[in-house]
Each structure stands twice: as structure tokens, then as C-alpha cells.
Amino acid sequence: MSRYDLTDFEWRAIEPILPNKPRGVPRVDDRRVLNGIFWVLRSGAPWRDVPERYGPYTTCYNRFRRWMKAGIWDKLMDAVTSQRNDGIRMIDGTSIGVHHLAANLRADHQDRCLGRSRGGLTTKIHAVTDGKGLPIKIVITAGQAHDLTAASELLSDLPRGAMLLADKAYDADWLRAKLRTNGSWANIPPKSNRKRPLVFSPWLYKKRNLIERFFSKLRCYRRIATRYDKLGITFLAMAKLACVRLTLRHNESTA
């Protein structure tokens, strides 16, 4: 058994969410195929290098693509990283370098999700986590996009009365107003050009390092640390699977 394979605890959490297939030809063992997909995610290797113990690499790749288009990975993340009402939300973004082989789609392709920022071609992952630094929702944009670009989408279902921790990039009047209408509070350090003082707690702000740790753990998955996928939807699906794995590993360690 590879250290990348699903544990019994993780499999028990994932299996009920997978689609049922009561009729037709029996499907190739789901757990074996998922182990192959997670091996690619963790190792960053090409699909053709999937070890024989996981079966034909085409089976792993086709299952990944088919379930991605069917929304199974989205459903899996929603189920595993469901809303946790601990009263704290943290938001941030990180830029991921794009491998040159992933950047050869034509420039007008609608799903490139690439941009130029420091370091060359990048894609930015935006995330919201709970107070423990566990992911709740993620989206991607082109690398040059401002962090605030995805804030509305990520905070659309913010629990009433929650406290949001974020860095100075999120110090915007419209975001603070949006949180106030929800009975929430933004603990965001004010920019130096603000003329009116704002309530800000440096002590509470220190807890924001947990979302930085989340991004650090996310980069341990080599398929995320460098973007090898040409399509944005494929890269996002891989990132969601990494979020699922991180959450399950945390839940298993605390069970």
C-alpha cells in the first residue's frame, strides 16, 4: 500500500458520495482508481506514469475527467468541507506557477485562466477557510487578478455574525459594508491611506497564519504546487481533491 493511498477512514467518508451504478457492466473498483488519481495529485507525475497496481492509466484519467464533468468532485468537496459554524472565516489567495507545457493553448481559449504576474505565467487560487485553517470554498483566477476579485463569490454564504480575518488587500469599503449588512465583522488591518480609524485587533489577526499554513499544505501536492493542467477547470478539480484530502487527513488525526 502506497502512502498516497486512501486510508479506511478516508474511504468510508468518500464512498457514500460516489455515484451508484446499479445496472450495466460493473465499474472498475472505485477505491483503486481513486488511489491512482490521488497518486497523480500528490506526486505530480504525468498520467502515463500511474503505477500498474492502480490499473491502466487511461482508466484513472477517464474516470477523473468524467466525474469532473459530472460535478462529482464539486459534490465531494461540498460534502467533506461542509460549512463549519465556528464563527471565524479567513480569506486569502496564492499564486501558482504554470508549467510551460500547460500554457500552449491558444490565447483566446475561454478556460485558460492564466495571467502574468511576478514570476511569469501564474494562476491564483483564492480560498476561504474556517478558524482551524480547513478549506470551505476555493476558486481560481488569472494570476494578475487582485485578491478582491473573488471575494464576493467566496463570501456569498458567510454565516451571520462571523468574523472575517484578511490582510490589507481586502481593506475595501464595499466589503466591510457587505459584512455589516450580514451582522459580521471584518478584522482587517487598515491601509495607510485611510483617513478614519477603524476597529482592528492585532491579537485576533495573528490567527490568520492558519490560512497561510493551509496554502503551504496545499503546495505539498505537486500537481498543485505547479500547474501542469492546460484547462482551468481541470486544475481547479485537482485543487478541490487536495482540499478534500487535507480535510479528511485532519479529521482522521483528530477522530
Steps between C-alpha positions, in 0.01 A plus 500: 500500500639839398508785750293693246213248514170564677478374855195304616378813682527712185333236284204470737447876470531508120322180388139607581543816290610322182237435230320166507484282191238228563471391134737415218859382505651509851727803546871455563573509875442862609751493785782374278429763235476779758832391645648540153351848466630604841842358408514736201380789717764442767794404279438745216594230250340470154197273468704256290725434801219370722631176661357172372350418840232764430406347166526661155582869517224566246243371751622743768514793257161430341333454840651827622378687190156339494429566866637854468249576223223334703576723801600211727815674626298813582245288685777320687660823616166648605426189708843463662574870552144597596437825683636502852344755734796590717435870442832566323577523130836577339552601138816526293656414164822348372661495156602172336763485228386350169715241326585597143326188366174619660519840332482396135126540449404775260479841665124541441404172668229568758634263766868593513476686833859615458656837562834669537620608842828486686673182390337478158183310412293420807156395619366629831315279748260691726374322811281539805577289807348456841666591828716187487636578156293228332370586151134583441500642148758569229497668158771583248576806289776619272819569695492879466149530650467696824410298809169689527391364161366178651389637837129532416476144372695349789304690766154458345388261776691647792327402829321784672706653776831353380836671539707526181877507522686631196808702409516860374416397145140452615467841663217630283198705607257288296622179664472644850149627419400160363611333823318753716171429322551136596570583862863399452826676582813543290821487701717637221800729554420843349709632213736787575295745290182456707397827660255366758619251763342154493458239768777242459636236738866402434461218753215337307677567173784268600266205451503571126826305469283187483388579146865551404568153640211366292659631180833353609337157544319538168836547327616163633284357222734539205216515250398821680846640581553529124213519255542229236136502385417699188137563595401707801210266580742207524740685728212612722374141525846386611512780759161394636618140532802627695263692731296183553812304587631765741167515680464122527855464629430764767172335598666160527781634718250659740244218500 
